[in-house]
Amino acid sequence: MRLRTLLVLAALAAACSKSPDPAATQSAPLSAPGGGPGMRAAHLLAVDAAPPGAAVVATLDVGSVLDGFLSGGPLPTTRDASAFRRAIGEASRKDFGIDLFAARSLSLWVVIESKAVALVVEGPFDGALAFAGAEAADLGGHPGLKLGEVGAALVGGKLVVGTPGAFALLGSKDAAGTDLRARHKEVLGSVADGGVQVSVVVPEALAATLPVKGLEAAALSASSSLSLAVAVKGEAAALDALAAQVTTLRGEVLGHLRSAASGLRTEAFPGASIMAVITDATLADLEAFQWTTRPAPGLLTGATPGLFPQGASGAASTAAFIIPAMAAVAIPAFTRYMDRAKEAETLRARHLVPE
């Protein structure tokens, strides 16, 4: 019953936003959260700033997300936004030494060969980084803090969190290995702009270990409606195999959804018949949506419909359906988990007490 309810509410939210026309969705540019120009420019800067051998680079617009949260989000609020912003900024400085809510964008890069990973958060940040449990450390020539195997430091006004080896690569332009930056930019040009940008280049050392041989690079873009656009470059045989896997997965997912939706017609709760019709119509739109295309030799592109319309009202209407459904599933599951934990603790106590 809970699964069907969750499915119905999700489908209803999608139906309220009207599943888009497939051709229009795949040709229209994706916009960033808040309707801005997206993160393409920031992502290109992140690619240039990352080590030349970085295989993965990702960029996320966190500024608009934080701004939405600080202004009250989709729920009505009577709080003073300016006073709340000052209070939460002061709380952040108390806990971490800096105002984390000043973050504008976040980028991540990964160098597979050296197992270096860094998260770079654009501020502006001022103050001195400090948080409980961390110890002072020299991180690749940058004074910072270390907590376990993770380091954090303010570098050029940016907050950098990463593995110890990542700090030695900050600002490095030494392309001792293969310089992958041009390939990042090339594959990124096959997807539209968006609030999330990810580009991946497969190093030669890793290519042989992938389940599908012959893949070279990929890019992903996400819009504020949570629609995704993906591009994959590689050999024709590899792209054919990947497209076949996507088609199989798509059929399995839609089959499960169809099966769950059919159960609505046997439910007795008020509105079940209406929800069944809406669910069927939404699933029909999803089945008609063209998930993958081959616009050019060596290139496979894909897209998904958006979850909700652009704008806060669309997000709020979707949240109004999804959040209660998630709670209906999560709260009983958590209660059962706590009950099992108590039962296990009782059994352990019985074994420890001598008879």
ABEGO torsion letter per residue (X at the ends): XAAAAAAAAAAAAAAAAEBBBAAAAAABBBBBBGGBAEAAAAAAAAAAABBAABABBBBBBAAAAAAAAAAGEABBBABBAAAAAAAAAAAAAAAAGBBAAABABBBBBBBAAAGBBBBBBBOBBBEBBBBBGBBBBBBGGBBBBBBEABBBBBBGGBBBBBBAAAAAABGBABBABBBAAAAAAAAAAABBBBABBBBBBBBAAAAAABABBGBABBBBBBBAAGBBBBBBBEBAAAAAAAAAAAAAAAAAAAAAAAAAAAAAAABABBGAAAAAAAAAAAAAAAAABBABBBABBGBBBBBBBBABBBEAAAAAAAAAAAAAAAAAAAAAAAAAAAAAAAAAAAAAAAAABBX
